[in-house]
């Protein structure tokens, strides 16, 4: 029998250089309890409508800084270290409804008044489920390239071992140059942040969420997501294909879809100007 390439879970770690990154972020760390789980969020402050941001499977909150700091003229960004990432606790379940409960706890405990939810990848799926559950009042949702894999739909395009290999590199100690081998189009600062912060991700959070990409169907929830909702997807994304986008339009006809040119799944990292312009356009009607 061939041994599994990852025989034991990688321990979460966060070097001092990563913690020092927080000094360069114009946000305040705040803490919320969801049951026994302590969740960390970055609150950019201001008097605008709250924009609650839910990042992807291996993206701690700080990795969305380059996106949300471009939105502070429109909204008050509040970015979540999703359970098992960044400074938030790990453990418990990593299903979509558990993630949605965490999101509801952030809205309630921080007293966010009818926020807009914006999620990328895994975070987009969480935003959809939170909106469909309708347990906290929202102004709308923006979903960035949500995984549409699931039962009977084929596997998620990136195998779990690819995520675990990158995690092992980060725990060992990686560099921006090494990260760039997997993500050659990314801006250098974002490569550096990933090199320093990826090791904060819990291995079980990654593997369980990846299993969910293939066992929990986005389309079980998507038709029940109320408007206004906008789905952003990359023109070259293997995660939201043209076929998937067409099904999304058909299954939730009240939704708007926006195709971002010259971008794959990692919208804002692949084509920052176009992705940011699409996000701002999606947000404006929800803020009126």
C-alpha positions as semicolon CSV with decimal commas, in nm:
position;residue;x (nm);y (nm);z (nm)
1;X;0,000;0,000;0,000
2;X;0,133;0,344;-0,093
3;X;0,158;0,568;0,216
4;X;-0,043;0,887;0,219
5;X;0,186;1,184;0,147
6;X;0,049;1,366;0,454
7;X;0,059;1,104;0,734
8;X;-0,002;1,341;1,023
9;X;-0,185;1,674;1,046
10;X;0,030;1,981;1,016
11;X;0,033;2,195;1,331
12;X;-0,096;2,549;1,285
13;X;0,172;2,811;1,323
14;X;0,203;3,185;1,274
15;X;0,548;3,347;1,268
16;X;0,615;3,685;1,425
17;X;0,662;3,830;1,077
18;X;0,301;3,738;0,998
19;X;0,166;3,900;1,314
20;X;0,366;4,211;1,227
21;X;0,174;4,230;0,897
22;X;-0,127;4,341;1,102
23;X;0,055;4,667;1,180
24;X;0,027;4,760;0,811
25;X;-0,346;4,690;0,788
26;X;-0,583;4,986;0,853
27;X;-0,821;4,771;1,057
28;X;-0,891;4,681;1,419
29;X;-0,891;4,323;1,543
30;X;-1,220;4,225;1,704
31;X;-1,336;3,898;1,854
32;X;-1,667;3,714;1,846
33;X;-1,782;3,389;2,005
34;X;-1,982;3,141;1,803
35;X;-2,069;2,881;2,062
36;X;-1,732;2,778;2,205
37;X;-1,541;2,898;1,898
38;X;-1,356;3,230;1,913
39;X;-1,360;3,408;1,578
40;X;-1,123;3,688;1,482
41;X;-1,230;3,963;1,240
42;X;-1,061;4,269;1,090
43;X;-1,290;4,571;1,116
44;X;-1,195;4,861;0,886
45;X;-1,435;5,098;1,060
46;X;-1,613;5,397;0,917
47;X;-1,978;5,496;0,896
48;X;-2,064;5,310;0,576
49;X;-2,288;5,009;0,532
50;X;-2,112;4,701;0,677
51;X;-1,966;4,465;0,416
52;X;-1,904;4,129;0,583
53;X;-1,630;3,952;0,386
54;X;-1,589;3,573;0,387
55;X;-1,262;3,453;0,227
56;X;-1,172;3,124;0,061
57;X;-1,057;2,785;0,182
58;X;-0,693;2,880;0,253
59;X;-0,730;3,258;0,280
60;X;-0,705;3,418;0,624
61;X;-0,873;3,757;0,660
62;X;-0,555;3,959;0,601
63;X;-0,523;3,816;0,248
64;X;-0,833;4,017;0,147
65;X;-0,680;4,346;0,263
66;X;-0,573;4,452;-0,087
67;X;-0,935;4,415;-0,200
68;X;-1,128;4,572;0,085
69;X;-0,903;4,875;0,139
70;X;-1,016;4,981;-0,210
71;X;-1,378;4,977;-0,091
72;X;-1,362;5,193;0,222
73;X;-1,510;5,491;0,037
74;X;-1,823;5,281;-0,019
75;X;-1,857;5,049;0,281
76;X;-1,726;4,950;0,623
77;X;-1,541;4,624;0,550
78;X;-1,540;4,357;0,820
79;X;-1,333;4,056;0,718
80;X;-1,365;3,722;0,896
81;X;-1,089;3,477;0,978
82;X;-1,317;3,184;0,900
83;X;-1,311;2,902;1,156
84;X;-0,979;2,719;1,135
85;X;-0,792;3,003;0,960
86;X;-0,582;3,299;1,071
87;X;-0,634;3,383;1,438
88;X;-0,973;3,210;1,474
89;X;-1,013;2,885;1,663
90;X;-1,031;2,560;1,473
91;X;-1,223;2,249;1,562
92;X;-1,588;2,154;1,550
93;X;-1,763;2,095;1,221
94;X;-1,672;2,251;0,888
95;X;-2,002;2,211;0,706
96;X;-2,180;2,494;0,529
97;X;-2,447;2,534;0,795
98;X;-2,185;2,547;1,072
99;X;-1,998;2,816;0,878
100;X;-2,328;3,000;0,831
101;X;-2,390;2,987;1,208
102;X;-2,049;3,148;1,261
103;X;-2,141;3,420;1,011
104;X;-2,470;3,483;1,187
105;X;-2,283;3,511;1,518
106;X;-2,051;3,778;1,372
107;X;-2,348;3,980;1,243
108;X;-2,532;3,955;1,575
109;X;-2,243;3,998;1,819
110;X;-2,093;4,296;1,633
111;X;-2,435;4,454;1,587
112;X;-2,392;4,485;1,211
113;X;-2,701;4,659;1,072
114;X;-2,820;4,477;0,760
115;X;-2,476;4,409;0,615
116;X;-2,399;4,303;0,262
117;X;-2,230;3,963;0,250
118;X;-1,943;3,920;0,008
119;X;-1,765;3,588;-0,020
120;X;-1,502;3,442;-0,248
121;X;-1,489;3,070;-0,332
122;X;-1,567;2,883;-0,008
123;X;-1,680;3,217;0,134
124;X;-1,925;3,260;-0,152
125;X;-2,087;2,928;-0,064
126;X;-2,108;3,036;0,301
127;X;-2,266;3,367;0,200
128;X;-2,526;3,185;-0,010
129;X;-2,623;2,951;0,274
130;X;-2,636;3,235;0,526
131;X;-2,867;3,435;0,299
132;X;-3,089;3,136;0,224
133;X;-3,124;3,053;0,596
134;X;-3,262;3,407;0,647
135;X;-3,177;3,420;1,018
136;X;-3,009;3,762;1,010
137;X;-3,126;4,063;0,804
138;X;-2,908;4,140;0,501
139;X;-2,907;4,407;0,230
140;X;-2,779;4,164;-0,032
141;X;-2,505;3,924;-0,130
142;X;-2,215;3,917;-0,373
143;X;-2,074;3,572;-0,450
144;X;-1,731;3,546;-0,609
145;X;-1,676;3,226;-0,809
146;X;-1,850;2,981;-0,573
147;X;-1,751;2,615;-0,618
148;X;-2,028;2,440;-0,809
149;X;-1,893;2,089;-0,772
150;X;-2,104;1,848;-0,572
151;X;-2,283;1,514;-0,581
152;X;-2,319;1,406;-0,942
153;X;-2,132;1,713;-1,068
154;X;-1,775;1,590;-1,078
155;X;-1,482;1,674;-0,851
156;X;-1,355;2,014;-0,747
157;X;-1,091;2,110;-1,006
158;X;-0,805;2,138;-0,753
159;X;-0,738;1,811;-0,567
160;X;-0,703;1,824;-0,190
161;X;-0,340;1,707;-0,208
162;X;-0,248;2,026;-0,393
163;X;-0,378;2,228;-0,097
164;X;-0,201;2,001;0,153
165;X;0,129;2,020;-0,035
166;X;0,115;2,400;-0,020
167;X;0,023;2,384;0,350
168;X;0,320;2,156;0,420
169;X;0,549;2,402;0,244
170;X;0,412;2,687;0,455
171;X;0,455;2,496;0,782
172;X;0,810;2,409;0,682
173;X;0,874;2,772;0,591
174;X;0,814;2,900;0,240
175;X;0,886;3,212;0,036
176;X;0,702;3,435;-0,207
177;X;0,913;3,285;-0,488
178;X;0,803;2,932;-0,399
179;X;0,437;3,038;-0,371
180;X;0,466;3,199;-0,714
181;X;0,525;2,857;-0,871
182;X;0,161;2,775;-0,794
183;X;0,027;3,129;-0,841
184;X;0,248;3,301;-1,102
185;X;0,006;3,589;-1,173
186;X;-0,033;3,716;-0,818
187;X;0,101;4,054;-0,702
188;X;0,423;4,018;-0,501
189;X;0,272;4,147;-0,173
190;X;-0,004;3,887;-0,192
191;X;0,254;3,613;-0,250
192;X;0,439;3,730;0,061
193;X;0,123;3,731;0,271
194;X;0,033;3,380;0,160
195;X;0,384;3,259;0,240
196;X;0,357;3,393;0,594
197;X;-0,012;3,323;0,672
198;X;-0,098;2,992;0,503
199;X;0,046;2,793;0,794
200;X;-0,226;2,944;1,016
201;X;-0,481;2,723;0,838
202;X;-0,593;2,406;1,011
203;X;-0,538;2,094;0,801
204;X;-0,873;1,943;0,902
205;X;-1,046;2,270;0,808
206;X;-0,899;2,236;0,459
207;X;-0,968;1,866;0,409
208;X;-1,321;1,879;0,555
209;X;-1,411;2,187;0,350
210;X;-1,271;2,026;0,036
211;X;-1,486;1,718;0,104
212;X;-1,779;1,955;0,137
213;X;-1,706;2,098;-0,208
214;X;-1,793;1,752;-0,341
215;X;-2,064;1,643;-0,094
216;X;-2,262;1,967;-0,039
217;X;-2,434;2,098;-0,351
218;X;-2,430;2,475;-0,399
219;X;-2,748;2,443;-0,605
220;X;-2,938;2,304;-0,307
221;X;-2,918;2,658;-0,163
222;X;-2,872;2,892;-0,458
223;X;-3,237;2,903;-0,575
224;X;-3,338;3,021;-0,226
225;X;-3,086;3,306;-0,207
226;X;-3,299;3,623;-0,206
227;X;-3,226;3,930;-0,411
228;X;-3,043;4,142;-0,453
229;X;-2,762;3,899;-0,527
230;X;-2,479;3,916;-0,778
231;X;-2,258;3,626;-0,886
232;X;-1,912;3,726;-1,010
233;X;-1,715;3,465;-1,202
234;X;-1,391;3,447;-1,393
235;X;-1,410;3,414;-1,769
236;X;-1,138;3,148;-1,747
237;X;-1,248;2,987;-1,422
238;X;-1,253;2,606;-1,403
239;X;-1,476;2,639;-1,094
240;X;-1,762;2,840;-1,246
241;X;-1,768;2,732;-1,608
242;X;-1,993;2,886;-1,872
243;X;-2,220;2,584;-1,823
244;X;-2,226;2,644;-1,448
245;X;-2,296;3,014;-1,496
246;X;-2,585;2,932;-1,728
247;X;-2,732;2,694;-1,470
248;X;-2,691;2,959;-1,198
249;X;-2,879;3,211;-1,411
250;X;-3,156;2,960;-1,478
251;X;-3,192;2,837;-1,119
252;X;-3,208;3,185;-0,964
253;X;-3,350;3,421;-1,227
254;X;-3,354;3,718;-0,988
255;X;-2,974;3,709;-0,963
256;X;-2,735;3,915;-1,173
257;X;-2,422;3,756;-1,315
258;X;-2,100;3,940;-1,399
259;X;-1,822;3,777;-1,604
260;X;-1,475;3,908;-1,523
261;X;-1,240;3,901;-1,824
262;X;-0,888;3,756;-1,810
263;X;-0,951;3,600;-1,469
264;X;-0,964;3,246;-1,342
265;X;-1,101;3,133;-1,008
266;X;-0,880;3,376;-0,812
267;X;-1,060;3,679;-0,947
268;X;-0,898;3,963;-0,753
269;X;-0,551;3,811;-0,765
270;X;-0,575;3,733;-1,139
271;X;-0,714;4,064;-1,266
272;X;-0,738;4,312;-0,977
273;X;-0,867;4,619;-1,169
274;X;-1,147;4,438;-1,351
275;X;-1,253;4,232;-1,048
276;X;-1,262;4,538;-0,822
277;X;-1,461;4,735;-1,078
278;X;-1,715;4,451;-1,101
279;X;-1,741;4,427;-0,723
280;X;-1,796;4,800;-0,683
281;X;-2,063;4,793;-0,954
282;X;-2,236;4,503;-0,778
283;X;-2,230;4,679;-0,441
284;X;-2,358;5,025;-0,535
285;X;-2,729;4,938;-0,582
286;X;-2,728;4,747;-0,253
287;X;-2,605;5,052;-0,063
288;X;-2,873;5,294;-0,180
